[in-house]
Amino acid sequence: MHSAPGASTQLKGIGCIVISNGIFGLTDALSKVLTGGYPPGEILFFRSVFVFVSIAAMVQWQGGWRELRIVNWRLQWARGLLLAVTSYIFVTALKHLPLADLTAMMFISPLVLTALAPYFLKEQVGWRRWTAVAVGFGGAMLIVRPSGEVALWPLLLACTIPLTMSVRDIITRRLSATDSANGMMFVSTLCVMAGGLASLPFGWVMPTWEGIGLFALTGTLQGAAQFFLVYAFIYGEAVVVAPFRYFLLLWATLYGWLFFDALPRMETIAGASIVCAAGLYIFYREARHGRA
C-alpha cells in the first residue's frame, strides 16, 4: 500500500502544474502571434516537429523507447485524429478570438465529459452533478454571448472544442488501462504533425528565420509543459493537483494583456467564473466517489 504524498511533495505537484499552465498559456500566446503570418496547418506542423523532439528526449530520459507501450492502435489513431482536429480548430479560432475567451471555452470540457459519462463510460451521474453541468453551460452562454468586440463565428467554432476534447478524454480513459502515457503523447503528436502537413497544399507561407525561431520556441516550450504536467501528477495526488489547472485562465489573461493589450470582456469573466465553479464542484463530487 502506498502512503499519501507528504505536504512538500504535494507542493511540488502544485508547483509543476502551475508552471505547466504558465508554459501552455505562453505557447498559446506565441501561436496567436504566428497566426498573423502563417496558416493554421503550417503552425501545427512546425510546432509539432519540435514538440516531437521534446517528447522523444523525455521518453529517452525516462527509460528509453520501451516506455512507448502501445497496445490498442485503433483507439490511439482515433485519439490522435481527434487531437489533430481539435488543434486545427483551436489555432483557427485563436486568430480571431482573445486568448482568455478561447481558454475559458476549453474549461467547458469537464462539463461535457460529465454529461457524456453515463452513455460512454457507464458512470452514474447524480442530480448534483447534472445541476452543476446545467449551471456551467449557463456560464458558457455568457462567454459565447455576441458583442461588438468579438465576432460570433469564431466563438461558435470554439464551441466544438469542448466536445472533441471530451471524446478524446473518454478514449484516453479507455487507453490508460493498456497503453502508456508516453505512447499516447507520441502517437497524438505524430497525428497532429501529419494533419498539419496534409493541410499545407491549402496554405503555405515560406517561413522567415524569425518564424522558424518562433516555431522552435513554441514547440519546445509545449514539450516542456507536457513534462511538467506529467510530473505534477507524479508528485501530487490528482484531487490536490487537478483543480490548479484553472490557473491557466489567469495565465491566459496575463499573456493576452502583455502580448495583445487585450483584457477579457465582463461577460467572459462572469461566464468563466461560473464554468470554473461548476467544474470544481464536479471534480469535488468525482473525488468523493473515488473517480477523480
C-alpha positions as a Python dict, from the first residue, in 0.01 Angstrom:
ca = {
    (1, 'M'): (0, 0, 0),
    (2, 'H'): (136, 343, -97),
    (3, 'S'): (120, 617, 160),
    (4, 'A'): (-19, 957, 62),
    (5, 'P'): (241, 1207, -56),
    (6, 'G'): (371, 1447, 209),
    (7, 'A'): (295, 1819, 213),
    (8, 'S'): (626, 1914, 48),
    (9, 'T'): (570, 1660, -230),
    (10, 'Q'): (215, 1785, -283),
    (11, 'L'): (352, 2140, -312),
    (12, 'K'): (593, 2017, -579),
    (13, 'G'): (296, 1878, -770),
    (14, 'I'): (107, 2206, -740),
    (15, 'G'): (417, 2398, -847),
    (16, 'C'): (462, 2173, -1150),
    (17, 'I'): (105, 2219, -1270),
    (18, 'V'): (116, 2597, -1221),
    (19, 'I'): (441, 2610, -1422),
    (20, 'S'): (288, 2379, -1683),
    (21, 'N'): (-14, 2608, -1717),
    (22, 'G'): (212, 2910, -1747),
    (23, 'I'): (408, 2748, -2028),
    (24, 'F'): (94, 2625, -2207),
    (25, 'G'): (-51, 2976, -2186),
    (26, 'L'): (270, 3119, -2330),
    (27, 'T'): (269, 2871, -2621),
    (28, 'D'): (-92, 2969, -2695),
    (29, 'A'): (9, 3336, -2699),
    (30, 'L'): (305, 3263, -2929),
    (31, 'S'): (77, 3057, -3156),
    (32, 'K'): (-161, 3354, -3175),
    (33, 'V'): (134, 3571, -3278),
    (34, 'L'): (218, 3316, -3550),
    (35, 'T'): (-140, 3323, -3686),
    (36, 'G'): (-68, 3677, -3805),
    (37, 'G'): (167, 3543, -4072),
    (38, 'Y'): (114, 3167, -4115),
    (39, 'P'): (-187, 2939, -4183),
    (40, 'P'): (-306, 2703, -3903),
    (41, 'G'): (-182, 2383, -4069),
    (42, 'E'): (170, 2517, -4111),
    (43, 'I'): (178, 2629, -3748),
    (44, 'L'): (67, 2285, -3631),
    (45, 'F'): (320, 2105, -3848),
    (46, 'F'): (630, 2303, -3750),
    (47, 'R'): (526, 2330, -3385),
    (48, 'S'): (467, 1954, -3367),
    (49, 'V'): (810, 1881, -3512),
    (50, 'F'): (973, 2048, -3215),
    (51, 'V'): (721, 1902, -2968),
    (52, 'F'): (812, 1562, -3111),
    (53, 'V'): (1180, 1625, -3040),
    (54, 'S'): (1098, 1727, -2681),
    (55, 'I'): (882, 1419, -2622),
    (56, 'A'): (1149, 1192, -2769),
    (57, 'A'): (1405, 1340, -2530),
    (58, 'M'): (1167, 1298, -2234),
    (59, 'V'): (1092, 936, -2325),
    (60, 'Q'): (1462, 858, -2360),
    (61, 'W'): (1533, 1020, -2024),
    (62, 'Q'): (1251, 829, -1851),
    (63, 'G'): (1373, 487, -1957),
    (64, 'G'): (1400, 457, -2332),
    (65, 'W'): (1171, 355, -2615),
    (66, 'R'): (1034, 58, -2423),
    (67, 'E'): (827, 320, -2239),
    (68, 'L'): (620, 363, -2556),
    (69, 'R'): (380, 82, -2471),
    (70, 'I'): (111, 80, -2739),
    (71, 'V'): (-146, -199, -2746),
    (72, 'N'): (-466, -53, -2890),
    (73, 'W'): (-361, 111, -3215),
    (74, 'R'): (-719, 169, -3331),
    (75, 'L'): (-805, 386, -3032),
    (76, 'Q'): (-462, 551, -3046),
    (77, 'W'): (-522, 669, -3404),
    (78, 'A'): (-876, 780, -3314),
    (79, 'R'): (-742, 984, -3023),
    (80, 'G'): (-467, 1130, -3240),
    (81, 'L'): (-717, 1228, -3510),
    (82, 'L'): (-939, 1400, -3255),
    (83, 'L'): (-641, 1590, -3117),
    (84, 'A'): (-539, 1698, -3468),
    (85, 'V'): (-891, 1824, -3543),
    (86, 'T'): (-915, 2000, -3205),
    (87, 'S'): (-574, 2163, -3254),
    (88, 'Y'): (-666, 2288, -3601),
    (89, 'I'): (-994, 2437, -3476),
    (90, 'F'): (-815, 2591, -3177),
    (91, 'V'): (-548, 2764, -3386),
    (92, 'T'): (-808, 2884, -3638),
    (93, 'A'): (-1024, 3033, -3362),
    (94, 'L'): (-714, 3169, -3187),
    (95, 'K'): (-651, 3406, -3477),
    (96, 'H'): (-987, 3577, -3427),
    (97, 'L'): (-1058, 3549, -3053),
    (98, 'P'): (-898, 3696, -2741),
    (99, 'L'): (-677, 3441, -2569),
    (100, 'A'): (-876, 3449, -2243),
    (101, 'D'): (-1209, 3393, -2422),
    (102, 'L'): (-1083, 3084, -2602),
    (103, 'T'): (-915, 2947, -2289),
    (104, 'A'): (-1240, 2991, -2095),
    (105, 'M'): (-1425, 2792, -2362),
    (106, 'M'): (-1185, 2499, -2311),
    (107, 'F'): (-1294, 2468, -1947),
    (108, 'I'): (-1640, 2359, -2061),
    (109, 'S'): (-1483, 2022, -2149),
    (110, 'P'): (-1524, 1866, -1799),
    (111, 'L'): (-1892, 1958, -1809),
    (112, 'V'): (-1938, 1790, -2148),
    (113, 'L'): (-1742, 1487, -2026),
    (114, 'T'): (-1970, 1457, -1723),
    (115, 'A'): (-2278, 1480, -1947),
    (116, 'L'): (-2141, 1205, -2175),
    (117, 'A'): (-2017, 977, -1894),
    (118, 'P'): (-2345, 784, -1842),
    (119, 'Y'): (-2362, 694, -2211),
    (120, 'F'): (-2000, 617, -2297),
    (121, 'L'): (-1834, 531, -1964),
    (122, 'K'): (-2136, 373, -1792),
    (123, 'E'): (-2080, 603, -1494),
    (124, 'Q'): (-2369, 723, -1280),
    (125, 'V'): (-2417, 1100, -1264),
    (126, 'G'): (-2634, 1221, -976),
    (127, 'W'): (-2863, 1522, -971),
    (128, 'R'): (-2599, 1742, -804),
    (129, 'R'): (-2354, 1699, -1092),
    (130, 'W'): (-2631, 1735, -1350),
    (131, 'T'): (-2719, 2067, -1182),
    (132, 'A'): (-2353, 2173, -1196),
    (133, 'V'): (-2344, 2084, -1566),
    (134, 'A'): (-2656, 2293, -1632),
    (135, 'V'): (-2516, 2589, -1437),
    (136, 'G'): (-2182, 2556, -1615),
    (137, 'F'): (-2348, 2560, -1956),
    (138, 'G'): (-2529, 2875, -1848),
    (139, 'G'): (-2189, 3031, -1781),
    (140, 'A'): (-2074, 2915, -2124),
    (141, 'M'): (-2364, 3104, -2281),
    (142, 'L'): (-2232, 3423, -2121),
    (143, 'I'): (-1890, 3362, -2278),
    (144, 'V'): (-2043, 3297, -2622),
    (145, 'R'): (-2278, 3595, -2595),
    (146, 'P'): (-2200, 3808, -2902),
    (147, 'S'): (-2076, 4163, -2868),
    (148, 'G'): (-1930, 4422, -3097),
    (149, 'E'): (-1581, 4332, -2976),
    (150, 'V'): (-1579, 3964, -3075),
    (151, 'A'): (-1705, 3803, -3397),
    (152, 'L'): (-1969, 3534, -3348),
    (153, 'W'): (-1845, 3267, -3590),
    (154, 'P'): (-1508, 3203, -3416),
    (155, 'L'): (-1694, 3167, -3085),
    (156, 'L'): (-1934, 2916, -3239),
    (157, 'L'): (-1636, 2733, -3391),
    (158, 'A'): (-1470, 2727, -3049),
    (159, 'C'): (-1785, 2567, -2905),
    (160, 'T'): (-1691, 2244, -3085),
    (161, 'I'): (-1360, 2221, -2895),
    (162, 'P'): (-1507, 2102, -2562),
    (163, 'L'): (-1697, 1825, -2743),
    (164, 'T'): (-1391, 1692, -2931),
    (165, 'M'): (-1181, 1725, -2614),
    (166, 'S'): (-1438, 1528, -2415),
    (167, 'V'): (-1450, 1244, -2667),
    (168, 'R'): (-1069, 1243, -2666),
    (169, 'D'): (-1071, 1220, -2284),
    (170, 'I'): (-1316, 928, -2296),
    (171, 'I'): (-1079, 746, -2532),
    (172, 'T'): (-787, 838, -2305),
    (173, 'R'): (-960, 676, -2006),
    (174, 'R'): (-1000, 354, -2202),
    (175, 'L'): (-644, 360, -2334),
    (176, 'S'): (-496, 422, -1989),
    (177, 'A'): (-578, 61, -1896),
    (178, 'T'): (-343, -79, -2162),
    (179, 'D'): (-121, 192, -2313),
    (180, 'S'): (140, 419, -2158),
    (181, 'A'): (106, 797, -2132),
    (182, 'N'): (428, 833, -2332),
    (183, 'G'): (280, 617, -2606),
    (184, 'M'): (-30, 835, -2619),
    (185, 'M'): (175, 1156, -2640),
    (186, 'F'): (397, 1006, -2909),
    (187, 'V'): (111, 893, -3135),
    (188, 'S'): (-101, 1205, -3083),
    (189, 'T'): (189, 1438, -3165),
    (190, 'L'): (262, 1233, -3476),
    (191, 'C'): (-104, 1268, -3582),
    (192, 'V'): (-107, 1646, -3530),
    (193, 'M'): (217, 1675, -3728),
    (194, 'A'): (75, 1462, -4012),
    (195, 'G'): (-252, 1658, -4009),
    (196, 'G'): (-66, 1987, -4031),
    (197, 'L'): (145, 1853, -4318),
    (198, 'A'): (-166, 1731, -4504),
    (199, 'S'): (-315, 2082, -4491),
    (200, 'L'): (-8, 2254, -4636),
    (201, 'P'): (-134, 2241, -5000),
    (202, 'F'): (-424, 2463, -4887),
    (203, 'G'): (-197, 2728, -4741),
    (204, 'W'): (178, 2772, -4716),
    (205, 'V'): (399, 3071, -4637),
    (206, 'M'): (775, 3038, -4662),
    (207, 'P'): (890, 3087, -4303),
    (208, 'T'): (1142, 3356, -4219),
    (209, 'W'): (1425, 3291, -3978),
    (210, 'E'): (1223, 3474, -3714),
    (211, 'G'): (926, 3247, -3790),
    (212, 'I'): (1141, 2934, -3763),
    (213, 'G'): (1270, 3060, -3429),
    (214, 'L'): (913, 3113, -3304),
    (215, 'F'): (809, 2768, -3428),
    (216, 'A'): (1104, 2612, -3246),
    (217, 'L'): (1040, 2809, -2927),
    (218, 'T'): (668, 2730, -2925),
    (219, 'G'): (716, 2359, -2989),
    (220, 'T'): (999, 2319, -2739),
    (221, 'L'): (805, 2504, -2470),
    (222, 'Q'): (499, 2289, -2535),
    (223, 'G'): (709, 1977, -2488),
    (224, 'A'): (843, 2122, -2162),
    (225, 'A'): (486, 2195, -2048),
    (226, 'Q'): (396, 1829, -2109),
    (227, 'F'): (695, 1730, -1895),
    (228, 'F'): (582, 1946, -1600),
    (229, 'L'): (222, 1824, -1641),
    (230, 'V'): (331, 1460, -1613),
    (231, 'Y'): (539, 1530, -1302),
    (232, 'A'): (260, 1733, -1142),
    (233, 'F'): (58, 1412, -1115),
    (234, 'I'): (363, 1207, -1015),
    (235, 'Y'): (440, 1435, -720),
    (236, 'G'): (85, 1524, -614),
    (237, 'E'): (-245, 1345, -581),
    (238, 'A'): (-495, 1423, -856),
    (239, 'V'): (-751, 1550, -604),
    (240, 'V'): (-499, 1815, -491),
    (241, 'V'): (-329, 1899, -819),
    (242, 'A'): (-603, 1893, -1084),
    (243, 'P'): (-805, 2195, -961),
    (244, 'F'): (-499, 2414, -1017),
    (245, 'R'): (-545, 2363, -1392),
    (246, 'Y'): (-786, 2654, -1373),
    (247, 'F'): (-485, 2881, -1318),
    (248, 'L'): (-445, 2856, -1697),
    (249, 'L'): (-720, 3117, -1729),
    (250, 'L'): (-518, 3361, -1518),
    (251, 'W'): (-210, 3297, -1731),
    (252, 'A'): (-414, 3346, -2050),
    (253, 'T'): (-546, 3679, -1917),
    (254, 'L'): (-193, 3791, -1829),
    (255, 'Y'): (-46, 3693, -2168),
    (256, 'G'): (-342, 3846, -2352),
    (257, 'W'): (-271, 4175, -2178),
    (258, 'L'): (110, 4159, -2223),
    (259, 'F'): (114, 4042, -2587),
    (260, 'F'): (-203, 4194, -2732),
    (261, 'D'): (-310, 4464, -2486),
    (262, 'A'): (-644, 4280, -2451),
    (263, 'L'): (-840, 4219, -2133),
    (264, 'P'): (-1138, 3981, -2105),
    (265, 'R'): (-1491, 4114, -2151),
    (266, 'M'): (-1710, 4130, -1841),
    (267, 'E'): (-1925, 3856, -1995),
    (268, 'T'): (-1616, 3636, -2027),
    (269, 'I'): (-1512, 3698, -1665),
    (270, 'A'): (-1862, 3622, -1534),
    (271, 'G'): (-1910, 3318, -1757),
    (272, 'A'): (-1563, 3178, -1688),
    (273, 'S'): (-1618, 3215, -1312),
    (274, 'I'): (-1941, 3015, -1336),
    (275, 'V'): (-1783, 2748, -1559),
    (276, 'C'): (-1481, 2712, -1329),
    (277, 'A'): (-1700, 2691, -1018),
    (278, 'A'): (-1917, 2423, -1183),
    (279, 'G'): (-1608, 2229, -1296),
    (280, 'L'): (-1454, 2243, -950),
    (281, 'Y'): (-1777, 2120, -792),
    (282, 'I'): (-1795, 1830, -1038),
    (283, 'F'): (-1434, 1743, -957),
    (284, 'Y'): (-1517, 1755, -586),
    (285, 'R'): (-1806, 1512, -638),
    (286, 'E'): (-1585, 1285, -852),
    (287, 'A'): (-1321, 1286, -579),
    (288, 'R'): (-1577, 1188, -315),
    (289, 'H'): (-1677, 892, -526),
    (290, 'G'): (-1315, 790, -593),
    (291, 'R'): (-1322, 868, -967),
    (292, 'A'): (-1103, 1179, -974),
}
